């Protein structure tokens, strides 16, 4: 069985995996998970990256709870750690990763009509007049 420190590290890393998923940082997460599981077989890496994708989609679509995904990743990490103790340092790095609790807003926009479009947040009022004085 695992010592309390290994369990705490795996639990912390799993929590950060969920946080990355919830903040839309799946690309950064994919690299870190691949680094952790590099000691395993190609099948293990493929399966875990597939699980990562499935869990991220399930969280985004609210088909899975944060608790369920966290527990699944804690179990995956502990299982992997039992056969690949050399991965502990990588798991500890993910568990202590800073800055993943920042909120990221992700949205989409669909525009209709003709003419130029300038995207982004707009605050206040802007007036554009073609071929003349702006009038103040």
C-alpha positions as CSV (number, residue, x, y, z in Angstrom):
1,X,0.0,0.0,0.0
2,X,1.1,3.6,-0.4
3,X,2.4,5.9,2.2
4,X,0.4,8.9,3.2
5,X,2.8,11.2,1.3
6,X,2.4,9.4,-2.0
7,X,-1.4,9.4,-1.6
8,X,-1.4,13.1,-0.9
9,X,0.9,13.8,-3.9
10,X,-1.4,11.8,-6.2
11,X,-4.5,13.5,-4.8
12,X,-2.9,16.9,-5.3
13,X,-1.9,16.1,-8.9
14,X,-5.3,14.8,-9.6
15,X,-6.9,18.0,-8.3
16,X,-4.6,20.0,-10.5
17,X,-5.5,17.8,-13.5
18,X,-9.2,18.7,-12.9
19,X,-8.3,22.4,-12.5
20,X,-6.5,22.4,-15.8
21,X,-9.5,20.7,-17.5
22,X,-11.9,23.2,-16.0
23,X,-9.8,26.2,-17.1
24,X,-9.5,25.0,-20.7
25,X,-5.8,24.3,-20.5
26,X,-6.0,20.8,-21.9
27,X,-3.1,21.3,-24.3
28,X,-0.7,22.2,-21.4
29,X,-2.1,19.3,-19.4
30,X,-1.6,16.8,-22.2
31,X,2.1,17.5,-22.2
32,X,2.4,17.1,-18.4
33,X,0.4,13.9,-18.3
34,X,2.5,12.5,-21.2
35,X,5.7,13.4,-19.3
36,X,4.4,11.5,-16.2
37,X,3.4,8.4,-18.1
38,X,6.5,8.3,-20.3
39,X,7.8,5.4,-18.2
40,X,4.9,3.2,-19.2
41,X,4.1,1.4,-22.4
42,X,2.8,3.0,-25.6
43,X,-0.6,1.4,-24.7
44,X,-0.6,2.9,-21.2
45,X,0.2,6.4,-22.6
46,X,-2.4,6.1,-25.3
47,X,-5.1,5.0,-22.8
48,X,-4.3,7.7,-20.3
49,X,-4.3,10.4,-23.0
50,X,-7.7,9.1,-24.2
51,X,-9.0,9.2,-20.7
52,X,-7.8,12.7,-20.3
53,X,-9.7,13.8,-23.4
54,X,-12.9,11.9,-22.4
55,X,-12.8,13.4,-18.9
56,X,-12.2,16.9,-20.1
57,X,-15.2,16.7,-22.4
58,X,-17.3,15.1,-19.7
59,X,-16.5,17.9,-17.3
60,X,-17.1,20.6,-19.9
61,X,-20.5,19.1,-20.8
62,X,-21.3,18.5,-17.1
63,X,-21.6,14.7,-17.6
64,X,-19.1,14.1,-14.8
65,X,-18.5,15.7,-11.5
66,X,-15.2,17.2,-10.4
67,X,-15.2,14.7,-7.5
68,X,-15.6,11.7,-9.8
69,X,-12.9,12.9,-12.2
70,X,-10.6,13.7,-9.3
71,X,-11.0,10.3,-7.7
72,X,-10.4,8.5,-11.1
73,X,-7.2,10.4,-11.6
74,X,-6.0,9.8,-8.1
75,X,-6.6,6.1,-8.7
76,X,-4.8,6.2,-12.1
77,X,-1.8,8.0,-10.7
78,X,-1.5,5.7,-7.6
79,X,-1.8,2.6,-9.8
80,X,0.8,4.0,-12.2
81,X,3.1,4.9,-9.3
82,X,2.9,1.4,-7.9
83,X,4.5,0.0,-11.1
84,X,6.6,3.0,-12.0
85,X,7.9,4.6,-8.8
86,X,10.4,6.6,-10.9
87,X,7.4,8.8,-12.0
88,X,6.9,10.2,-8.5
89,X,9.0,13.3,-9.2
90,X,6.9,14.2,-12.2
91,X,3.7,13.6,-10.2
92,X,5.0,15.8,-7.4
93,X,5.8,18.5,-10.0
94,X,2.2,18.5,-11.3
95,X,0.9,18.4,-7.7
96,X,2.8,21.6,-6.9
97,X,2.2,23.4,-10.2
98,X,1.5,27.1,-9.6
99,X,-1.0,29.3,-11.3
100,X,-3.6,26.9,-12.5
101,X,-6.4,28.3,-10.4
102,X,-6.7,31.3,-12.7
103,X,-10.0,31.6,-14.4
104,X,-9.9,31.7,-18.2
105,X,-13.0,32.8,-20.1
106,X,-13.5,31.0,-23.4
107,X,-16.2,32.1,-25.7
108,X,-17.2,32.0,-29.3
109,X,-18.7,34.6,-31.6
110,X,-20.7,34.4,-34.8
111,X,-21.0,37.5,-37.0
112,X,-23.5,38.3,-39.7
113,X,-23.5,41.0,-42.3
114,X,-21.0,42.8,-44.4
115,X,-18.2,45.1,-43.6
116,X,-15.3,45.0,-41.2
117,X,-15.5,43.6,-37.8
118,X,-13.2,44.5,-34.9
119,X,-13.4,41.8,-32.1
120,X,-12.8,42.1,-28.5
121,X,-14.3,43.7,-25.4
122,X,-15.8,47.1,-26.0
123,X,-16.1,49.6,-23.2
124,X,-17.7,53.0,-23.7
125,X,-18.7,54.4,-27.0
126,X,-16.8,54.7,-30.2
127,X,-18.0,56.7,-33.3
128,X,-16.5,56.4,-36.7
129,X,-17.3,58.8,-39.6
130,X,-16.0,58.1,-43.0
131,X,-14.4,61.0,-44.9
132,X,-15.0,63.8,-42.4
133,X,-14.2,65.4,-39.1
134,X,-15.0,63.3,-36.0
135,X,-16.7,66.3,-34.5
136,X,-15.1,66.1,-31.1
